């Protein structure tokens, strides 16, 4: 299984209403310093059903890759809470990998 395939398998497990960070997924793949590689994998993803929108930056801010406000709107539609400064409330919605 390639590194990208391992990332995709993890992202596919993130449930609706939960989020993970690039660094968290890198750690879960056994590559602590590979958060950029996780981002590259998600950018290369070809499966439209893969919930890439559930992966955020370390501080909970959405990625600009989706376009202005798109990722946040998708997450809010799933019930992900955001703070007043525009970050997902990771304390309330971070996926624990189970």
C-alpha positions in Angstrom: 0.0 0.0 0.0 1.5 3.4 -1.0 1.7 6.3 1.4 -1.1 8.1 -0.5 -3.3 5.0 -0.1 -2.6 5.0 3.6 -3.7 8.6 3.9 -6.8 8.0 1.8 -7.7 5.0 4.1 -7.5 7.3 7.1 -9.4 10.2 5.6 -12.2 7.8 4.5 -12.6 6.9 8.2 -13.2 10.4 9.5 -16.8 10.5 10.4 -19.3 13.2 9.5 -19.1 16.1 12.0 -15.5 15.4 12.9 -12.2 16.7 11.6 -8.5 15.8 11.6 -5.4 17.9 10.9 -2.7 17.2 8.3 -0.2 16.7 11.1 -2.5 14.3 13.0 -2.9 12.2 9.9 0.9 12.2 9.3 1.5 11.0 12.8 -1.2 8.3 12.3 0.7 7.0 9.2 3.9 6.8 11.2 5.5 9.8 9.6 5.5 12.6 12.2 7.0 15.2 9.8 4.9 14.4 6.8 2.0 16.8 7.1 2.9 18.3 3.7 2.9 14.9 2.1 -0.6 14.4 3.5 -1.6 17.6 1.8 0.0 16.5 -1.5 -1.9 13.2 -1.2 -5.2 14.9 -0.7 -4.6 17.3 -3.6 -3.9 14.3 -5.8 -7.0 12.4 -4.6 -9.3 11.3 -7.5 -12.2 9.8 -5.5 -14.9 12.5 -5.2 -16.4 10.6 -2.3 -13.3 11.0 -0.2 -14.1 13.5 2.6 -10.9 15.6 2.1 -12.8 18.6 3.4 -12.6 17.1 6.9 -8.8 17.7 7.1 -7.7 21.1 8.4 -4.5 23.0 9.4 -3.0 22.4 12.8 -4.8 25.4 14.3 -8.2 24.4 12.9 -8.3 26.9 10.0 -9.7 25.7 6.7 -7.4 25.2 3.7 -7.6 27.9 0.9 -7.5 25.0 -1.6 -11.3 24.7 -1.6 -12.0 28.3 -2.4 -13.1 31.1 -0.1 -15.6 29.8 2.5 -16.2 26.4 0.8 -14.6 24.1 3.2 -16.1 25.9 6.2 -19.6 25.7 4.7 -19.2 22.0 4.0 -18.1 21.4 7.6 -20.8 23.6 9.2 -23.4 21.6 7.2 -22.0 18.5 9.0 -22.3 20.2 12.4 -18.7 21.1 12.9 -18.5 24.1 15.3 -16.3 27.1 14.5 -14.8 29.7 16.9 -15.4 33.4 16.4 -12.1 33.8 14.7 -12.9 31.2 12.0 -11.2 28.1 13.3 -12.9 24.7 13.8 -13.2 24.1 17.5 -10.8 21.1 17.6 -11.5 20.6 21.3 -15.1 19.6 20.4 -14.8 18.0 17.0 -11.3 16.5 16.5 -11.5 12.9 15.4 -9.6 10.5 17.7 -8.9 7.9 15.1 -11.3 5.3 16.5 
